[in-house]
């Protein structure tokens, strides 16, 4: 099946607003074809990307931006419950509450009727397992039992989110965000690729619809491009050369009808001031050129593309976010006028 997004613009996830209604209104105004629910880390620290999905994991303790697991008296029984629920595909207990994701719930409640598409996102198991630590300060991903539980826990979170968004959209797109994979191959991530693939694939099995993976820097793209995903999302503004080092894998991915989310609009205010629809459109065309030279028709690439910012927008001012939205829509519109 060939995916057809036709260069629809969307978000990675985070925005700088603190009012969920304002965030959702802005998204509804600008992202009509592929709206995404907004993560609001400035509203409260519970909406931090890593903390946001910790709700319900056994022994979780949060201190400012730090998350750790403390094994209490009932810890093993609670961990066993995750395994049981995963085996029975019971995701109801793994909801993300309004307290942890006000933007998600505001986004859903604001829909008067079913929309064609809705995008959601959650943290990936590698990044979460490295960020959440045990009592010694070591990432729980290095504990075999906790790593396995992490994959199953986030799989259930993904399944719940897909079902929740499915109540307001005819089709859903769920992205797994793996920012820590930029350190793949370094001493910081002392994990075999096989384990990384297995953990991410575990989470992906919780998503029955369209599924994607996002990494905002340089990584081993051959590993990600060979995962069972429909969309690969990356920072095409700063790291295009990184993924083109794996051009054969990328071409194979696209020829199977899968999609690429091109992070072509920068999320840095100083850089934003230097860019325009024209300059970013040229960047996008330059990014596609190596694939067209490999025989992939330009119109297929346009159909199978999504236009995004390079990463989250929480660090920007609201005015800069408006500029990002304008550039996203401007680039998308220009591409569509030329090729649709």
Beta strands, then each sheet from edge to edge (+ up, - down):
strand 1: 8-10
strand 2: 60-63
strand 3: 66-69
strand 4: 115-123
strand 5: 169-177
strand 6: 210-215
strand 7: 231-234
strand 8: 259-265
strand 9: 305-309
sheet 1: 1+ 9+ 8+ 7+ 6+ 5+ 4+
sheet 2: 2+ 3-
end
